[in-house]
Amino acid sequence: MATTYTVQSGDTLAGIAARYNTTVDRLMRINNLANPNRIDVGQVLVIDFEDMANGTPSNVGEGTFTGEIAEADPFVSRLFNGILYIFGTPRAVYRQGERVPIFLNKINVSGRTIRLFYPTGQRFEFEAVNQNGRVIWNYSAGRVFTQVTETVVLAPGQSQSFRFDWDQRNNQGNQVVPQRLTLRGFNVARELRNNSVSVSISISAGATTTAPPVTTTPSPGVCQAGVNLLRNPGFEFWNTTTSPRNWSGANVIQTTVRHSGSFAALLGNNPARAAELYQEVSILPQRIYRLTFWGREVGRPDRGNFSLRTSVVYFDGSGNAIGQSDPDYDENFIPNDRFNQFSFTTGRVPVGTRTARVRFRFTPRANNDNGVAVDDVFLECLV
């Protein structure tokens, strides 16, 4: 539980910091203080995150928290009607696939008792929001909460802490791609549900690994990790310079800007028009697949303004689309000076799936002059 201290006559912020083995800067950040020389008698200060630093549970309610809180943690504090919110995560940058611990602490810093009404068993909500403002993950997605109302009473100085480790998978079960995200925290009590606090984090590219080579022809009805289900995955063979063999597409051209071999496929030959490239293959329902590819922006470094949606679309035996996995990439995450490897897992494929379409869709935005080269695409069944 967070420690609180009520300011007494003669106290200074420096003296309080020394007494509790913390720093003036940390006290100012946690308590939203603008002037280190201005504290008032009777003011309640939050001192530290004792339980969060050592991992000891304290009125957790839901979720778990692991790890340490560093001095330069990305966290914020906001005051809402006598309740101080403290929200954040241990680091500002996480590698792709790392768990992201998220905490929300709320403390009654008023001099009165506060009552909070909860309409269900849910106590908090955490969200991850991309740069387009779209919620790509939220804690409550897919969870069932008890339909029991409860009123929680917070005496002056009393607190509640909520924590959860996010595994970087979105609401469709797919690994999120490297990007900058906003994390938001809510307390879902009726009196607080419209108030949120937020911090920014970055997901950096994980260690790249070369996709394993094709070792054999895929066996029908068998899931074989390390076997590429795609034909002509390196775009070495073309019917014409605008049509790679075994692939369908539009606004695509052969390019010698490649990751390996002699050629790659350039989406956005006309950079002002949308482009598409896709191939359909047989896959198994209820299996998990991984798609890996190498991509590079082609053109001037300051003239790219586009998005690249990479999808695996699932079809049933009648040719009806029944689901898809589709992370988005933009010019900020596709390097201009080199190829970078991108990879994501699909989550479990829907029941009834017979085929999948691996699809790249290039969408230019205003004043875009660049395209994207795609090479060495690898689709494998993991489990």
Buried (B, 14 or more C-beta within 10 A) or exposed (E): BBBBBBBEEEBEBEEBBEEBEBBBEBBBBBBEBEEBEEBEEEBBBBBBBEBBEEBEEBBBBBBEBEBEBEEEBBBBBBBBEBBBBBBBBBBBEBEBBBEBBBBBBBBBBBEEEBEBEBBBBBBBBBBBBBEEEEBBBBBBEEEEBEEEEEEBEBEBBBBBBBBBBBEBBBEBBBBBBBBEBBBBBBBBBEBBEEBBBBBEBBBEBBEEEEBEEBEEEBEEEEBBEBBBBBEBBBBBEBEEEBBBEBBBBBBBBBBEBBBEEEBBBBBBBEBEEBBBBBBBBEBBBEBBBBBBBBBBBBBEEEBBBBBBBBBBBBBBEEEEEBBBBBBBBBBEBBBBEEBBBBBBBBBEBEEBBBBBBBBBBBBBEEEBBBBBBBBBBBBBBEE
